Amino acid sequence: MEGRSSQGKRRRRGSFRVRVAVVFALQTIVMITASLMAANNVAPIGAAIAIMLCSGALAWIAVSREWIPVAALARLLDAWDPEKPDMAGLDREGGKHSDGDVSSLIRGLHGLASRIEGYSERERNFTRDASHELRSPLTVIKMSSDMLADETELSDVGYRSLERIRRSTRELEALVEAFLILSRESDQGLAEEDFVVNTVLRQEVDYARELIAGRPVELVLDEPASFALHASPRVFAVLCGQLIRHALQQTDQGTIMVTVMPGSVSVINPALDVPEAGSRRHASVDRHGFDLAIARRLSDRFQWPLELRSLPGANRVASVRFPHPQPVES
């Protein structure tokens, strides 16, 4: 039974091509026969031409009938919504036709759509669960460190350790936020609204200043312009925060300038010298590449072009351009 079933599958495979080939072979035979009849005066030329036209029309009708299931499948896929895959439509198309080629194509598309649907479901579950499971312990750490900071009997060593915990918590919180955004296959769940970029940037700069406490580094926000965006403020904050952290990791001393220009935000920092192996600077350079990679992925994902360039005086500039800035209502 299994051998006969496999033989039947082999016979059905390629049946569409075979039937089309048979139609055109018959049409070719009819045309050759009509041409010979006209050349040998067996039939009038008009009759031979009529036979050729009739055979061509019949061949066209036969091929069109064979193409109907393919056209129906093409219409179904043209209206396909990746967010709401029409699995029932694929099942209906598969049940209508017994052609081996079309059935194989529908089975393959059904399997692919099922895998994509499963992937989307797992992605939604992961981002929902990870958002809660990762943020909850971070919130506990932040609250506990804030309570510990109120202790008056805390030693200098304990206070410095507490500040390192708070800075590391802030960095980890930013990374978790970036990963959760990038883990989403689509932009659904990211609430968009009109917001002033200057307001969000001031908060990110304040957060970043906590990371450079005790270091000979100054972080300055320059606002010669202001503009608004209709987008996700979370995404904007994470992107700019990653660029600021990238600059912090690249600067041992000096001034980092965050500048707001019409439709763009730039971060300027003095570049480090070439680090020596095993030095503290070497570790900083390795770390900064991670921040920059996240910023690049966010800019590509949300189509906010990111440009990196060097200025005279060994300064480096990372600037993000926003294609649709809005004026700030006074």
Backbone torsions as a table, in degrees:
resi	resn	phi	psi	omega
1	MET	NA	-42.5	-179.2
2	GLU	-64.8	-36.7	178.8
3	GLY	-66.0	-42.0	178.9
4	ARG	-65.5	-36.6	179.3
5	SER	-64.5	-43.3	179.7
6	SER	-66.6	-35.7	176.9
7	GLN	-65.6	-38.1	178.3
8	GLY	-64.1	-38.7	178.2
9	LYS	-65.0	-38.4	179.3
10	ARG	-66.9	-35.9	179.1
11	ARG	-68.3	-38.0	-178.0
12	ARG	-73.0	-29.9	-178.4
13	ARG	-65.7	129.1	-179.9
14	GLY	82.2	10.7	-176.8
15	SER	-66.6	-33.3	179.5
16	PHE	-62.4	-46.1	179.5
17	ARG	-64.0	-38.9	-179.8
18	VAL	-64.5	-43.8	-178.0
19	ARG	-66.0	-40.8	177.1
20	VAL	-64.0	-39.8	178.5
21	ALA	-64.0	-38.8	178.5
22	VAL	-63.9	-42.2	-179.9
23	VAL	-60.4	-47.7	-178.0
24	PHE	-71.6	-29.6	176.1
25	ALA	-66.4	-43.5	177.8
26	LEU	-64.4	-40.7	178.4
27	GLN	-63.2	-40.6	178.5
28	THR	-61.9	-41.9	178.7
29	ILE	-62.2	-43.4	-179.4
30	VAL	-63.7	-42.5	-178.7
31	MET	-66.3	-41.5	178.4
32	ILE	-64.3	-42.3	179.5
33	THR	-63.1	-44.3	179.8
34	ALA	-64.3	-38.6	179.2
35	SER	-64.8	-42.3	178.8
36	LEU	-66.0	-38.5	178.4
37	MET	-64.1	-40.3	178.9
38	ALA	-70.9	-37.5	-179.4
39	ALA	-68.1	-32.1	-178.9
40	ASN	-96.2	12.0	178.5
41	ASN	59.0	26.1	175.0
42	VAL	-76.2	-31.9	178.8
43	ALA	-139.2	150.8	177.8
44	PRO	-61.1	154.0	179.8
45	ILE	-61.3	-39.2	179.5
46	GLY	-61.0	-40.3	179.2
47	ALA	-66.9	-38.9	179.0
48	ALA	-64.0	-41.8	179.0
49	ILE	-64.3	-41.3	179.0
50	ALA	-62.0	-40.3	178.6
51	ILE	-63.2	-42.3	179.3
52	MET	-62.9	-44.6	179.9
53	LEU	-63.8	-41.5	179.3
54	CYS	-64.5	-40.8	178.9
55	SER	-66.1	-38.4	177.2
56	GLY	-64.1	-42.2	179.2
57	ALA	-64.3	-43.0	178.8
58	LEU	-64.2	-38.7	178.0
59	ALA	-64.2	-41.3	178.1
60	TRP	-62.0	-43.6	179.4
61	ILE	-63.1	-42.9	-179.2
62	ALA	-63.7	-43.8	179.7
63	VAL	-67.0	-38.4	178.4
64	SER	-61.9	-39.8	178.0
65	ARG	-65.0	-39.4	178.3
66	GLU	-67.3	-27.5	-176.2
67	TRP	-84.6	-9.8	-175.8
68	ILE	-56.1	-48.8	-179.7
69	PRO	-64.4	-34.4	177.9
70	VAL	-67.0	-41.4	178.5
71	ALA	-64.8	-40.0	178.7
72	ALA	-63.9	-40.3	178.0
73	LEU	-66.3	-37.8	178.4
74	ALA	-64.0	-40.5	177.9
75	ARG	-64.4	-39.2	178.9
76	LEU	-63.2	-43.4	-179.3
77	LEU	-72.3	-29.5	178.4
78	ASP	-65.1	-33.0	179.0
79	ALA	-95.9	15.1	-175.5
80	TRP	-71.8	132.3	177.2
81	ASP	-109.1	112.0	-177.9
82	PRO	-59.4	-28.9	-179.5
83	GLU	-75.6	-27.6	178.7
84	LYS	-132.6	75.2	-176.6
85	PRO	-63.8	134.2	-178.8
86	ASP	-87.7	77.9	179.9
87	MET	-66.9	-35.5	179.3
88	ALA	-64.0	-36.1	177.9
89	GLY	-63.6	-40.3	176.3
90	LEU	-63.4	-40.5	178.6
91	ASP	-63.7	-39.4	179.0
92	ARG	-65.1	-43.8	179.2
93	GLU	-63.9	-35.9	179.2
94	GLY	-69.4	-31.3	-180.0
95	GLY	-79.9	-19.0	-177.0
96	LYS	-77.2	-31.4	-168.5
97	HIS	-122.9	142.3	179.1
98	SER	-107.1	5.6	179.1
99	ASP	-64.2	133.8	-176.0
100	GLY	-63.3	-41.6	-178.9
101	ASP	-64.1	-49.2	-178.7
102	VAL	-65.1	-41.6	179.4
103	SER	-63.3	-40.7	178.2
104	SER	-64.3	-40.6	178.8
105	LEU	-63.8	-42.9	-179.1
106	ILE	-67.0	-40.2	178.0
107	ARG	-62.1	-41.8	178.2
108	GLY	-64.0	-43.0	178.6
109	LEU	-66.2	-37.1	178.8
110	HIS	-63.5	-43.8	178.6
111	GLY	-64.7	-41.4	179.0
112	LEU	-64.7	-44.6	179.7
113	ALA	-64.1	-36.4	179.0
114	SER	-65.9	-41.0	179.0
115	ARG	-66.1	-41.0	179.1
116	ILE	-65.1	-40.7	178.8
117	GLU	-63.8	-40.8	177.2
118	GLY	-65.1	-39.4	177.9
119	TYR	-63.3	-43.2	-179.6
120	SER	-63.4	-39.1	178.7
121	GLU	-65.9	-42.5	178.2
122	ARG	-65.4	-37.1	178.6
123	GLU	-64.3	-42.1	178.4
124	ARG	-64.8	-42.6	179.4
125	ASN	-64.7	-40.8	-178.5
126	PHE	-64.2	-49.0	-177.2
127	THR	-64.9	-35.3	178.6
128	ARG	-67.9	-48.2	-177.7
129	ASP	-70.7	-42.9	-178.2
130	ALA	-64.9	-36.4	179.8
131	SER	-58.8	-41.3	-179.4
132	HIS	-77.4	-48.2	-173.4
133	GLU	-68.3	-29.7	-180.0
134	LEU	-86.5	-34.7	-177.3
135	ARG	-77.2	-31.9	-177.1
136	SER	-60.2	-51.4	178.4
137	PRO	-64.8	-32.2	177.0
138	LEU	-64.2	-38.9	177.5
139	THR	-64.5	-39.9	178.6
140	VAL	-63.5	-43.4	-179.9
141	ILE	-62.7	-43.9	-179.8
142	LYS	-63.1	-44.4	-179.6
143	MET	-65.6	-41.2	-179.4
144	SER	-66.2	-40.7	179.1
145	SER	-67.2	-36.1	177.2
146	ASP	-65.3	-39.9	178.0
147	MET	-67.5	-38.5	179.7
148	LEU	-67.3	-31.9	179.9
149	ALA	-66.2	-20.8	179.2
150	ASP	-81.9	-7.8	179.2
151	GLU	-70.1	124.1	-177.6
152	THR	-78.8	-21.4	-176.8
153	GLU	-92.7	11.9	-179.0
154	LEU	-72.1	130.3	-178.9
155	SER	-73.7	169.0	178.6
156	ASP	-62.8	-40.4	178.3
157	VAL	-64.7	-42.1	178.3
158	GLY	-65.0	-37.9	179.7
159	TYR	-66.5	-41.3	177.6
160	ARG	-64.3	-39.9	176.9
161	SER	-64.2	-39.4	178.4
162	LEU	-63.1	-41.1	179.1
163	GLU	-64.6	-37.4	176.2
164	ARG	-64.6	-39.9	177.2
165	ILE	-61.5	-43.6	-178.3
166	ARG	-67.1	-39.5	178.4
167	ARG	-66.8	-42.8	179.4
168	SER	-65.5	-36.6	177.4
169	THR	-64.2	-40.8	178.0
170	ARG	-63.3	-42.4	178.5
171	GLU	-64.5	-44.0	-179.5
172	LEU	-65.0	-36.6	178.1
173	GLU	-63.4	-41.5	178.3
174	ALA	-66.1	-39.5	179.0
175	LEU	-65.9	-43.3	178.9
176	VAL	-60.4	-43.3	179.1
177	GLU	-61.7	-42.2	179.1
178	ALA	-65.3	-43.5	-179.2
179	PHE	-64.6	-39.0	180.0
180	LEU	-66.0	-36.7	178.0
181	ILE	-68.2	-45.9	-177.4
182	LEU	-70.9	-23.7	-178.4
183	SER	-75.2	-14.7	179.0
184	ARG	-76.6	129.7	178.4
185	GLU	-71.2	-30.8	178.4
186	SER	-123.4	178.6	-179.1
187	ASP	-92.0	6.8	-179.0
188	GLN	-66.1	143.6	-178.7
189	GLY	93.0	-12.4	177.1
190	LEU	-96.5	101.7	-175.2
191	ALA	-66.3	129.5	177.3
192	GLU	-102.2	144.2	-179.9
193	GLU	-158.3	168.9	174.5
194	ASP	-85.0	123.9	179.5
195	PHE	-142.4	155.2	178.0
196	VAL	-89.2	122.6	-175.6
197	VAL	-64.5	-31.9	-178.8
198	ASN	-61.5	-39.1	-179.8
199	THR	-64.2	-44.0	179.7
200	VAL	-66.7	-40.0	-179.0
201	LEU	-64.9	-37.9	178.7
202	ARG	-60.0	-40.1	179.2
203	GLN	-67.3	-42.4	179.0
204	GLU	-65.0	-37.3	177.6
205	VAL	-65.9	-40.2	177.6
206	ASP	-62.9	-41.1	177.1
207	TYR	-62.9	-42.5	-177.7
208	ALA	-67.1	-30.2	179.9
209	ARG	-64.5	-26.4	176.7
210	GLU	-66.3	-26.1	-177.2
211	LEU	-80.0	-16.1	-176.8
212	ILE	-112.3	17.0	178.4
213	ALA	-61.9	128.7	-179.5
214	GLY	86.1	-1.9	178.5
215	ARG	-104.0	149.4	178.9
216	PRO	-77.3	52.1	-178.3
217	VAL	-127.2	134.3	178.3
218	GLU	-114.1	135.1	179.3
219	LEU	-114.7	118.5	-174.1
220	VAL	-120.6	135.6	174.8
221	LEU	-104.5	116.2	179.5
222	ASP	-105.6	125.9	-174.2
223	GLU	-125.1	68.6	175.1
224	PRO	-70.9	-13.7	179.5
225	ALA	-142.5	165.8	175.1
226	SER	-145.4	145.9	177.5
227	PHE	-155.0	166.7	-178.8
228	ALA	-118.1	161.4	177.3
229	LEU	-133.8	151.6	168.1
230	HIS	-105.8	96.0	-175.7
231	ALA	-163.4	-168.7	176.9
232	SER	-87.2	116.7	177.7
233	PRO	-63.5	-26.6	176.8
234	ARG	-62.9	-46.3	-178.8
235	VAL	-64.5	-43.9	179.3
236	PHE	-60.8	-44.0	-178.5
237	ALA	-64.6	-41.7	-179.3
238	VAL	-66.5	-43.1	179.7
239	LEU	-60.8	-51.1	-179.5
240	CYS	-66.7	-35.6	177.5
241	GLY	-63.0	-38.8	177.8
242	GLN	-66.0	-39.6	178.5
243	LEU	-66.3	-37.9	178.1
244	ILE	-67.1	-42.4	177.9
245	ARG	-65.6	-35.0	175.1
246	HIS	-60.1	-41.7	179.0
247	ALA	-68.5	-38.2	179.1
248	LEU	-63.0	-39.7	179.9
249	GLN	-70.6	-20.7	-178.6
250	GLN	-94.8	1.6	-173.9
251	THR	-126.8	121.3	174.1
252	ASP	-90.3	-32.8	177.1
253	GLN	-157.8	153.9	-179.3
254	GLY	121.7	-165.3	-175.3
255	THR	-114.7	131.1	173.9
256	ILE	-104.6	126.3	-175.7
257	MET	-111.0	121.2	173.1
258	VAL	-103.4	117.6	-171.8
259	THR	-119.3	134.6	175.4
260	VAL	-105.0	116.1	175.3
261	MET	-113.9	166.5	179.7
262	PRO	-57.6	110.9	176.9
263	GLY	80.1	9.9	-179.4
264	SER	-153.9	157.9	175.5
265	VAL	-131.5	132.8	-179.5
266	SER	-128.9	149.2	177.0
267	VAL	-123.1	119.0	-177.6
268	ILE	-113.1	128.9	179.1
269	ASN	-140.5	149.0	174.3
270	PRO	-70.7	132.5	-176.1
271	ALA	-76.7	148.9	175.6
272	LEU	-76.4	155.4	169.4
273	ASP	-71.1	170.0	178.5
274	VAL	-63.2	122.3	-174.3
275	PRO	-76.6	152.1	174.1
276	GLU	-88.6	150.7	-179.0
277	ALA	-61.9	133.2	177.4
278	GLY	84.3	-3.0	-178.8
279	SER	-83.3	167.0	177.6
280	ARG	-62.7	-36.1	-179.5
281	ARG	-64.5	-35.6	-179.6
282	HIS	-61.5	-41.6	178.5
283	ALA	-66.2	-36.5	179.6
284	SER	-64.7	-41.9	-178.9
285	VAL	-63.8	-41.1	178.7
286	ASP	-62.9	-39.9	-178.0
287	ARG	-67.4	-37.7	-174.6
288	HIS	-66.3	-28.9	-178.9
289	GLY	-60.4	-30.2	178.9
290	PHE	-67.9	-44.9	178.1
291	ASP	-60.9	-42.9	-178.5
292	LEU	-67.0	-37.4	178.2
293	ALA	-63.2	-40.6	177.8
294	ILE	-64.8	-43.0	179.4
295	ALA	-61.8	-41.1	178.6
296	ARG	-62.3	-44.8	-179.0
297	ARG	-64.1	-39.1	177.4
298	LEU	-66.0	-42.1	-179.6
299	SER	-65.8	-39.2	177.6
300	ASP	-68.1	-40.2	-176.7
301	ARG	-64.0	-42.2	-174.5
302	PHE	-105.6	11.2	173.3
303	GLN	57.4	46.5	171.3
304	TRP	-112.5	98.5	-172.1
305	PRO	-58.3	130.4	177.9
306	LEU	-108.3	128.7	-178.9
307	GLU	-124.5	132.8	176.2
308	LEU	-114.7	133.0	179.1
309	ARG	-152.9	165.4	178.5
310	SER	-110.7	143.6	178.6
311	LEU	-110.2	159.1	174.2
312	PRO	-58.1	139.4	-176.4
313	GLY	96.1	13.7	175.6
314	ALA	66.8	26.1	174.0
315	ASN	-91.1	146.3	177.7
316	ARG	-116.3	141.6	-175.8
317	VAL	-124.0	129.3	169.6
318	ALA	-116.7	116.9	-176.2
319	SER	-126.4	142.0	178.7
320	VAL	-118.2	128.8	178.9
321	ARG	-105.7	134.8	-178.1
322	PHE	-109.4	115.0	-169.3
323	PRO	-64.0	-27.3	-174.1
324	HIS	-127.7	67.1	177.7
325	PRO	-73.0	153.7	179.6
326	GLN	-120.6	146.4	177.3
327	PRO	-67.7	151.9	178.1
328	VAL	-89.1	124.6	-179.8
329	GLU	-75.3	129.0	-179.4
330	SER	-82.7	NA	NA
